[in-house]
Amino acid sequence: TVAERKENMLWFRTPQKVYFKKGCLPVALREIEEVLHRKRAFLVTDEFLFKSGKMSCITEPLQKMGIPYQVFSDVQSDPTLACAKEGAELMRSFQPDVIIALGGGSAMDAAKIMWVLYEHPEADFQDMAMRFVDIRKRVYTFPKMGEKAYFVAIPTTAGTGSEATPNAIVAVPEEELKVGIVNGSMVPDYVILDAMMIKNLPRKIAAATGIDAMAHAIECFTSNKANPFSDMFALQAFDLIMNNIETACDDKEALDAKNNMQIAAFYAGVAIACSGTTAVHALSYPLGGKYHIAHGVSNAILLVPVMKFNEPAIRGKLAAAYDRVVHGEKTCTTEEEKSAWVVNRMGEIVRHLDIPTSLTEFNVPVEDLDGLVKAGMQVTRLLVNNMRVVTPEDARAIYSQILH
């Protein structure tokens, strides 16, 4: 059957064009306008970027090109479907033919859903969000996108990889959970990676989003769904991140390291599209949904505990990662030594970047353990990717480690 063929087929989409160089934004915007002949632009961002004046890097070129635009800046850090529907209503009244998302994962994810609702108002995202925690409800398809508008993603962090993925993460407040909606139609058409966009990113945000990208890379590389394509992108992303993240976060003038982090985050996003994340992300979603802990921070807290749990099942993969990321003298010789080095090095990076390694400072009570286990075990679409089976007892043990 068609369904069986799809189930046994691996495929992924990438953006039509990716610009990646310090200072490339103005040139990229001009070229996009010339190629697409777009006449009306709808800009999606968050309140902070809007009030900080960051949008001027887009609005000023648009004004010079004589392109009318409208800005939607009400995207919150945990966007909901209600937010996306509000933006889609404004799109329908403005009738743009290009949508430009400027921001981190929240702005890009919300803009993706707005885009689909603008092109296909019949799309039932509420149904998808409520059912997507169930792996059996994984496949959703829409008619061809781009008939009304093209989508341009301009990330202002080097982390989520949303600019390369078919994913959109939304909060479901009534379930106290974040869920991921996946559809191949939601891959952006154009992506602009300009290191100047993250030059002055606060260290705290750069660190959290960078660790998110690290988690994407190592999880996709060690996923049950890993394959030659995902391994290629995931391993290159992991190499770039392990060797650039500390410099990129510590030194705002280190534009080469920042550019490498942008490219790595994009590669890790492609790896997600080819493969998929595992238990780190599965168990982190309840932390964002109920306690509103930043996604990258919750991943950082869980990264080492989950990797130590997985290590017996992924030792060979972690050893291969060691061989790739260590560019100087390689002092580890056995798979066990190499694997342990990778896990320990990730922990060192998290600590160097001053990211919390437990939930104590977020005032998460020990009494919530049962609820965390229940919510985390619902994210079956990611848990099935984990090479070591995670039981409720395993999830309880992992959460218990980070509650103290």
Secondary structure, 3 states (H helix, E strand, C coil): CHHHHHHCCCCCCCCCEEEECCCCHHHHHHHHHHHHCCCCEEEEEEHHHHHHCCCHHHHHHHHHCCCCEEEEEEECCCCEHHHHHHHHHHHHHHCCCEEEEEECHHHHHHHHHHHHHHHCCCCCHHHHHHHCCCHHHCCCCCCCCCCCCEEEEEECCCCCCHHHCCEEEEEEHHHCEEEEEECHHHCCCEEEECHHHHCCCCHHHHHHHHHHHHHHHHHHHCECCCCHHHHHHHHHHHHHHHCCHHHHHHCCCCHHHHHHHHHHHHHHHHHHHHCCCCHHHHHHHHHHHHHCCCHHHHHHHHHHHHHHHHHHHHHHHHHHHHHHHCCCCCCCCCHHHHHHHHHHHHHHHHHHCCCCCCCHHHCCCHHHHHHHHHHHHCCHHHHCCECCCCCHHHHHHHHHHHCC
